[in-house]
Amino acid sequence: MELWVLSLLVLAVAYILWVFVFIVFPLMMGASYEVTNDEKLKRMIRFARIKKGEKVAELGSGNGKLVIEFAKLGAEVHGYEINPWLVLASKWKIRREGLGKGAFVHWKNFWSVDLGDFDVVLSFQVGYIMKTLENKLKREARKKMRVVSNNWKFPNLKLIREDKKVYLYEVKHQ
């Protein structure tokens, strides 16, 4: 087999693997991977009003960008991500930033996590799960919780603040 044919075959296999790992697998499990842009990140930070020592959960933490930025503000941040490659990349970035005592990424589906002890929940999900996620947050909240959503609204939660597709909600203990 000629070298160019072998190279083309290797590239095709690598591309198919990439598509499966970063698109097909995440879509089968919930949502595709999309990076939060810096402007939305700034709005999310502003809306969250983080105080040092608060606990933050990021649902679908992707590349760890929000986990890292919120940990730099003094929060204890737990990201939940189902894509093992993104978990590894996030853990590497957290270690590189020296945030190992305040930033954690778990290879776990957030649906299996009790969110009740978190002060802030960050979400960048897809529209069709927002009602189910809303019910989970209402059911599990043990204290007042700030919920910041990127791009998607919750259908019945009382909207506190909105700015260019970033939404702030409060969920109170039922």
N, C-alpha and C positions, 0 to 999 in steps of 0.2 A: 504494500500500500504506500502510495506516495505521501511525502511529508505534508503537503498542503491539504490533502484529503483528511489525514489524521488530525491535523490542526483544526480544520473545519468541524470535524466530528466532535472533538473535545470542546470547542466553543459552543456547539449546539447542545451538548449534554449539560454544560455549565449553565447556559441560558435557561434550559428547561428546569433544572434544579433551582435556579434563582426564582423563576416564576412560581414554582410550587412552594418554596419556603416563604417567600415574601408576599405572595398574592393568594394563591389557591388555599393553602393551609390556614392562613388567618381568616379568609372569608368563610371557610367551613366552620371555624370556631367562633366567629362573631363579626369582626370588622377588619378591613385592610389597614395596613400601616400608612400613616400620613404624618408628616412632621408639622408641629405647631410652629407657625412663623413667629419671628421675634416681636412684632407689634402685638399680636394676640397674647403672647407670653407676658408682655408688660401689663396688659389689661388684666390678665388672669391674676398676676401677682397683686396688682392694685385692689382688685375685687376681693381677694382672699384675706387681706388684712392680717397677715401672719404675725403672730407673736412668738418670741423665742420659746422653744420647748413644746409648742403645739405639735400634735400628730396629724400628718397629712397622708391621704391615700390617693394615689393616681391609678385610675382604672384603665388599663391598657397603656403601659408606660413607654412603649416603643423604644426609642433610642436612649431614654433616660434623661433627656433634656430638662423636662420639668422637675423630675426628682432631684437633679443636681442643683438647679436654680433655687428651688424652695429650701433645700438643705443648706445652701449658702446663707439663707436668711435666718437660720437657727432652728428650723423645724426638724422634727424627726419624720422622715418621709419614707413611705413604703409604696413602691411601684409594683403593680401586678401585671404580668405580661405572659402570653401563651406562646409566643414565638421564641424558641430557645436561642436562636442566633442573636436576636435583639437583647435578650437577657444577658448573654455573654458580653456583647458590646457595651451594654449599660454598666455592667459590673466592672469592666475594664476602665471605662471613663470615670466611674466613681472612685476607683482606686487611684487613677492618675491625678484626680483632683484632691485626693487626700480627705475624702468625705465619708470614709468607712464607718464612722461612729454615728452618722446622722442620716445617711442615705442607703436605702436597701431596695433591691429589686428581686422579686420572687417569681420564679417560673411557676405560675399558678393562674388558674382561671378565677377572676375576681368574683364570679357568682358563688364560689365556694368559701368566700372570705366574709367573716362577720365585720361589718364596717362601723359597728356601734360605738367604738371607743375613739373614733377619729374626730378631730375638730373641723377638719376641712377635707372635702372629697373633690378631686379634679376629674373631669370627664371629657373625653373627646370620642364619642361613640357614634353610632348611626341611628337615624330617626326611628327605625322600627323597634328598637329595644328600649326607648326612653320611658314608656309607660311601665314596663316590667322593672326597669332600674328604679324608677320613682317608687314603686311599691316596695322594693327591697330596702331603699333608704328609709322610708317611713316606718317599716317594720323593725329595722335594726337600730335606729337612732336611740341612744340612751341619754343623750343630752342635746343641746342645740348644736346643730352642725351647719357649717357654711358649705354650699355646693356650688362650684364654679364649672360651668359647662361651656365648652368650645364648640360653636357652630350649631348645636342642637338644643332645642327647647324641651323642657319637661311639659307634659300636657296639662297637669293640674296643680303643680306646685306654685306657690305665690312668688312671682317674679319680684325681686328686690331692686335689681339694677340691670341695665342692658347697655352695651356699647359695641357696635359693629360686630355682631354675632358672638359676643361673649356675654354670658348670662350668669347672674348671681341669684341664688336661692338660699333660704334657710329652711332646714327641716328640724322640727322640734319633736322631742320625745312624746309619743302618743299616750 
